[in-house]
Amino acid sequence: MPRAKILRHSTDARQNEKIAALVGDYGPAGYGAYWMILEIMHREEGMRIEHDKARMRRLAGQVGMAADAFAQLLENMIEIYELLAIEDNHLVSTLSYTRRSKQQKPEAIEVSTTGEVPMEYLSDEEETKVCLNAGYSTKEIEMHRRLRQVVLQKAPDVSKHLSPLNINQSMALYADYKEKSIFHAIGQLQANPDLCIKAKTTFDAIRDVMSMQLLRKGHCV
């Protein structure tokens, strides 16, 4: 997946409860370190950083912190503030800051009360408001974002060619399948691009793979 040349975030990003908690404990230094990590991450292939001792020590240097202090901050960003996560031995962001350019944005975006909205055009804060107004819980919104992030990381080709998941579709997948099975299906999509040919949306592609898995296993996931 191409590296992100632009890292967009809302001007009220610091109001996000996770980021606010970080700032409350670490102040501007913690806030600055977080965005430096995100800037570095978005220059990496797949927008993720290999998580090993040597790479994390270099990352500490890039952020301008002593290795021990950075290791503690990083652990807190993962365990306490839940701003970062470790997936497949890579450091990733739990919040998505990718969206299409303004040139691709239509003049008007119709937002329905069912949550079926082009979320790729919205910041995290705007998306949260839309989903909360549609009746979704904070937990469900985080589940949706996590699933969308997994698609971006594990199946970047799917993200480029198929329309993304909306929250209705994410919740439908979680209602029918276990998270581990969904993640496995997403990995299969990247490994077998032919599986996406007949699908028009990421949701359809994942459901098709899940259906094939059920047929092979002969029982429900």
N, C-alpha and C positions, 0 to 999 in steps of 0.2 A: 504494500500500500504506500502511495506517495507520502512523503513527510509533509506535515502541515506547515505552510509558510506563514500563516496568520493564526494567532491564538486569540479568539474573541471571548470576551466575558462581559457580563452586565456591569454597569457602574455601581450597582448595589449588591455586588457579589459578596461583600463582607457581611451582608445581612443574613446570608445563609447560615443556619444554626450551627453547622459543622465548622465553617470558617470562623464564625463569631466565637465559638468555643476556643479555637486555636489562638485567635487574637487576644481573647481574655486572659489566656495563660502565658503567651509568649510575646504579646504586643506586636508592634510594627515589624520587629525582626523576624518573628515567626511568620507573619503575613508575607513579608518579602521573600523568605526562604521557600515558602510554599509556591509562590508564583515563579521563582527561578527554577524550581524542580519541574513545574508544568511547562515552562518554556523549553527546557532541555528535553523533556519527554516528547514534546510535540515536534522536535526536530529529528527524533529517532524513527527508524523504520517501524511501522505499525503503531507509532505513538506509545511506545513502552520501553522501559529501560531494563536491561538484563540485571537480575538481582543476585549478585555474588559479592563476596567480601572486597575484592579488588575494585569492582565497578562502583560499589557504594563509597569506597574511600576516595575514588576520583570524583564522584559526585559531590562529596563533602567539600572537596577543594574547589569545584566549580561554583558551589553555593557560597564559599568563603567562610566555612565553619571548621572548627577542630573536629577530627574524626569521631571522638567519643561523644561530644555534644550533639553532633549531627545524627549519630546512630540513635541517641535517645529521642531526639525530635522526630526522626523518621518512624521509630517504633510507635510513638504517640500518634503520629498522623495516621498510622495504620490501625492501631488497636483502640485508641480512645476517640479520636475525631472522625475516623472512618473516611478520610479524604483520599487515601491511597490504599491499594490492596496488592497482594502478591498472587499472581495467576501464572501458572506454567513457568515458574522461576523468573518472572518478570514483574517489575514494578509498574502498576497502572493506576490511572485516576478513576475514582468511583463516580466522579462528576464529569459529564460530557460538555466540552466546550467547542465542539465541531458543528458547523452549520453552513448552509450554502451561501454563496456570495450575494450581495445585494442586487447584482445584475440579474440573478436568476429568480429573485423574489417577485411574485406577482404583485400587482398594484393593490389587490385586496385579498385577504385570506379569510375564508368563511370558517368560523369556529362553531362547532355544534356542541350542544349540551351533552352529547354522548361521549365526548372525548376523542372523536374521530377528527383530528386536526393535524395538519402537516407540522409535526413537532420539530422537524429539522430546522424550521424557520424561527424557533423560539429559544430564548435563553432558558437556563434551568429555572430561574425564578418565574418567568412567564409561563413555562410549562407546568410548574407546580400549581400556580393559580388556576390554570385551565382545568387541570385534572382534579383538584380539590373541589372546584365548582361543579364538576361533573359527578361528584360523589365518591371519588376514590380516596382511600386513606393514604397517609404518608408512607406507610409500609408498602402498600401496593405500588406507589409511585417509585419508590426505591427499587423494588423488584423489577419493574419495567425498565428502569434505567440500567440496572445491572445486566439484564438480558440484552438490551440494545448494545451495551458496551462489549459484551461477549461476542456478539455478531461482528462488531467492528474489528475486534482483535483477532478472533479465530477464523473469520470468513470475510476478509476485506473485499474479495471479489464480489461476494453477494451484495455487500453494501454499495458497491459501485454500480451494479446493474439492476438491482431490484429495489422497489420502493420499501422504505424502512417499516419496522413494526410501529403500530400505534398502541396505546395503552390497552385498548379493548382486546387487541390480538394477543398481547403479552399475557394478559390475565386469563384469556381463553386457553393458552398453552399451559400455564401453571395449573389451571383447573383440571386439565386432562392428563398431564404428564408430570413426572418428577423432574426437578431441576437438572439433576445429573444427566438424565436421558435427553433433555432438550439440548444441553451443552454438547453432548456427544453427537447429536444430529447436526448441530451447527458445524462441528468439526468435519463431519462427513461431506457437507455441502462444499466446503473449501477444497477438500481432497478430491471430490468428484464433480467438477463443474457441469457435467452433462445432466446432473440432477436438477439444475436450475433452469434448463432450457424451456420446459413447459410452464414454469411458474411465472406469474406476473408480479408477485409480491414476496417479500422475505417470509411472511407468515405462511403462504401457500407452499413455499419450498420446504420449510421446516415440517409442516404437517405431512407433506408427501413422504419425507424421509421417515417420520415417526410411524406412518401407516405401513411402510415397507418393513420397518423393524418389528411391528406387531405381527405382521404376516409371517415373518421368519420365526419369531419366538412362539407364536401360537397362543399367546396370553397377553393380558393387559400389562402396561408398564406401571 
